[in-house]
């Protein structure tokens, strides 16, 4: 066999192995949670809380704050995890039927990090548009339109109390352009919560307080490639999201976009405070989600 042929076959074999490894990591990251809407067995004795969002909520590419809430409040509430990796607000809006069908008592929405990410670079925006079936290139106006659509449908078709979480920090340099962009999307969330008379939960603000009190040690700027590398470390090498985040210098994040255990605990703290307060409030009627 000629040398060139052997090199070609070796290269093909290496590429095949790399593709198989990448496919395995993606498959592991996409596994739905046991309490996904289509897997949930409803317990009528406990109020149902649906946590809806993207990968931070799904908890496969990120430490899982829904699992923490179950551990803390599972005797009083049942939790459904309606997170899906990579979703923008538009995608969550398209799959709301599964949330409505559960007849939830509470819906906690944490969606928008991918909308922010897609808005940072036209090339990334085009990739999101193709991969996620978006009718237009994503921007802040498109985000607002879909967030309003999500809230209004849930108010029309459920009696659930609704809450909107502001977005997690994007990287841990709080003075960066990335976090300025996040704050501009948080303004949209606050405006929608106020106009629709529903709860606004200050996740971003709480994370900023934590980071300003104990600044991170020279965290790396977030990059999309870091997400893939973090998932490979987690699913192939068995490293925890805390270990991965520490390697990158983060305090609350694992890869600049997703949460480590400390970050997930901050989300759980914010949602837990809301649920404990709401547990003693009067139940709303349909269309009144305050």
C-alpha positions in Angstrom: 0.0 0.0 0.0 1.3 3.4 -0.9 2.3 5.9 1.7 -0.2 8.4 0.5 -3.0 5.8 0.7 -2.0 4.8 4.2 -1.9 8.5 5.3 -5.3 9.0 3.7 -6.8 6.0 5.5 -5.3 7.1 8.8 -6.7 10.6 8.5 -10.1 9.2 7.5 -10.0 7.0 10.6 -9.0 9.8 12.9 -11.8 12.0 11.5 -14.3 9.2 11.9 -13.3 8.7 15.5 -13.5 12.5 16.1 -17.0 12.6 14.6 -18.1 9.7 16.7 -16.8 11.3 19.9 -18.5 14.6 19.0 -21.7 12.8 18.3 -21.6 11.0 21.6 -21.1 14.3 23.5 -24.0 16.0 21.7 -26.2 12.9 22.3 -25.4 13.0 26.0 -26.0 16.7 26.2 -29.4 16.4 24.5 -30.8 13.8 26.9 -34.2 15.1 28.2 -34.6 15.4 31.9 -36.7 12.7 33.7 -39.3 15.4 34.6 -39.7 16.8 31.1 -43.3 17.6 30.3 -43.9 14.5 28.2 -42.4 12.3 30.9 -44.0 13.8 34.0 -46.5 11.9 36.0 -48.6 14.6 37.6 -49.0 14.5 41.4 -52.4 16.2 42.2 -51.4 16.6 45.9 -48.7 19.2 45.1 -48.8 22.4 43.1 -46.9 22.0 39.8 -44.1 24.4 38.9 -42.9 24.4 35.3 -39.4 25.8 34.8 -39.2 26.7 31.1 -36.2 27.9 29.1 -33.1 26.7 27.3 -29.9 24.8 28.3 -29.5 26.5 31.6 -32.9 25.1 32.6 -32.5 21.7 30.9 -29.5 21.2 33.1 -27.4 18.8 30.9 -24.9 21.4 29.6 -25.2 23.3 32.9 -25.5 22.5 36.6 -29.2 21.8 37.1 -31.1 24.4 39.2 -34.4 22.6 38.8 -32.9 19.6 40.6 -31.8 21.8 43.4 -35.3 23.2 43.7 -36.7 19.7 43.9 -34.3 18.8 46.7 -35.3 21.9 48.6 -39.0 22.1 47.9 -40.0 18.7 46.6 -42.2 18.0 49.6 -44.3 21.1 48.8 -44.1 21.5 45.0 -43.8 19.2 42.0 -41.4 20.4 39.3 -41.4 20.0 35.5 -38.4 20.8 33.5 -39.3 22.4 30.1 -35.8 23.4 29.2 -34.3 22.7 25.8 -30.7 23.3 24.7 -30.2 26.1 22.2 -33.7 27.5 22.3 -34.4 31.2 21.7 -37.6 32.8 23.0 -39.2 32.0 19.6 -38.6 28.3 20.0 -40.0 28.2 23.5 -43.1 30.0 22.2 -43.6 27.3 19.5 -43.6 24.4 22.1 -45.8 26.1 24.8 -48.5 23.6 24.1 -46.7 21.0 26.2 -46.5 23.4 29.1 -50.2 24.4 28.8 -51.3 20.8 28.7 -49.7 20.2 32.2 -52.2 22.7 33.7 -49.4 24.2 35.8 -49.9 26.3 39.0 -46.7 28.2 38.4 -44.5 28.8 35.3 -41.0 30.3 35.8 -39.5 31.5 32.6 -35.7 31.8 32.1 -35.1 32.4 28.4 -32.9 34.8 26.4 -29.3 33.9 26.7 -29.3 32.4 23.1 -31.1 35.5 21.9 -28.3 37.6 23.3 -25.6 35.3 21.9 -27.2 35.4 18.4 -27.3 39.2 18.4 -23.6 39.6 18.9 -22.4 38.6 15.4 -24.2 38.4 12.1 -22.6 35.1 11.3 -23.8 33.6 14.6 -27.2 35.1 14.0 -27.4 33.3 10.6 -26.4 30.0 12.1 -29.1 30.3 14.8 -31.6 31.2 12.1 -30.8 28.1 10.1 -30.4 25.7 13.1 -33.4 26.8 15.0 -35.8 27.6 12.2 -36.2 31.3 12.9 -38.4 33.3 10.5 -36.1 36.3 10.8 -32.6 37.1 12.1 -32.8 37.4 15.8 -32.6 40.8 17.5 -34.0 42.5 20.6 -37.3 43.4 19.0 -37.8 39.8 17.9 -37.0 38.7 21.5 -39.6 41.2 22.9 -42.2 40.0 20.5 -41.8 36.4 21.4 -41.5 37.0 25.1 -44.8 38.9 25.1 -46.4 36.1 23.0 -45.2 33.5 25.6 -46.6 35.4 28.5 -49.9 36.3 26.9 -50.6 32.7 25.8 -49.9 31.4 29.2 -52.2 34.0 30.7 -55.0 33.1 28.3 -54.8 29.4 28.5 -53.7 28.6 32.1 -54.3 29.9 35.6 -50.6 29.7 36.4 -48.8 32.4 38.3 -46.0 33.5 36.0 -42.5 34.8 36.8 -39.8 36.1 34.5 -36.2 35.6 35.5 -33.6 38.1 34.3 -30.7 36.6 32.4 -27.6 35.1 33.9 -24.3 36.9 33.5 -22.5 36.3 30.2 -18.9 35.8 31.3 -18.0 37.3 34.6 -16.5 40.6 33.5 -19.4 42.7 34.6 -18.1 45.8 32.8 -17.9 44.0 29.4 -19.9 44.8 26.3 -21.4 41.3 26.6 -22.9 42.0 30.0 -24.1 45.5 28.8 -25.9 43.6 26.0 -27.4 41.2 28.6 -28.6 44.2 30.6 -30.3 45.6 27.6 -32.3 42.4 27.2 -33.0 42.5 31.0 -34.7 45.8 30.4 -37.0 44.0 27.9 -37.8 41.4 30.6 -38.6 44.0 33.2 -40.8 45.9 30.8 -42.8 42.8 29.8 -43.2 41.8 33.4 -44.5 45.2 34.3 -46.8 45.6 31.3 -48.2 42.1 31.8 -48.4 42.5 35.7 -46.4 39.4 36.5 -43.4 38.7 38.7 -39.9 39.8 37.8 -37.1 37.8 39.5 -33.7 39.6 39.6 -31.3 36.8 38.7 -28.8 38.9 36.8 -28.8 41.5 39.6 -28.2 38.8 42.2 -25.4 37.3 40.3 -23.8 40.7 40.0 -24.0 41.2 43.7 -22.2 37.9 44.3 -19.5 38.6 41.8 -18.9 42.2 43.0 -18.6 40.9 46.6 -16.1 38.2 45.6 -14.6 39.0 42.2 -13.5 36.1 40.0 -9.8 35.5 39.4 -9.0 36.5 35.8 -11.8 34.6 34.1 -11.4 33.9 30.4 -13.7 35.8 28.1 -16.5 33.5 27.0 -16.3 32.0 23.5 -18.6 29.6 21.7 -15.8 27.0 21.4 -15.5 26.9 25.2 -19.0 25.5 25.4 -18.0 22.4 23.3 -14.8 21.9 25.1 -16.6 22.1 28.5 -19.1 19.5 27.3 -16.3 17.2 26.2 -14.6 17.5 29.6 -17.9 16.8 31.4 -19.2 13.8 29.4 -15.9 12.2 28.3 -13.6 13.0 31.3 -16.2 13.1 34.0 -15.3 16.5 35.2 -17.9 18.4 37.2 -19.1 21.8 36.0 -17.4 23.3 39.1 -14.1 21.8 38.1 -14.5 23.1 34.6 -15.4 26.5 35.7 -12.5 26.7 38.1 -10.1 25.8 35.2 -11.5 28.8 33.3 -11.3 31.1 36.4 -15.1 31.4 36.9 -17.0 31.6 40.1 -20.6 31.1 39.0 -20.2 29.8 35.4 -18.7 26.7 33.8 -17.9 27.9 30.3 -18.9 31.5 30.2 -22.5 30.8 29.3 -23.7 27.9 31.5 -23.8 27.5 35.3 -21.6 25.7 37.7 -23.0 24.4 41.0 -22.6 27.8 42.7 -24.4 29.6 39.8 -27.2 27.0 39.8 -27.6 27.6 43.6 -28.1 31.3 43.0 -30.9 30.6 40.5 -32.5 28.2 42.9 -32.2 30.8 45.7 -34.1 33.4 43.6 -36.8 31.0 42.5 -37.2 29.5 46.0 -37.7 32.9 47.6 -40.5 33.6 45.0 -42.2 30.2 45.5 -42.2 30.4 49.3 -43.7 33.9 49.1 -46.3 32.8 46.5 -47.3 29.7 48.5 -49.2 31.9 51.0 -50.8 34.3 48.4 -54.4 33.8 47.0 -54.7 31.7 43.9 -55.3 33.7 40.7 -58.1 33.2 38.2 -57.5 32.5 34.5 -55.9 35.6 32.9 -54.6 36.9 36.2 -51.1 35.7 36.8 -49.9 38.2 39.4 
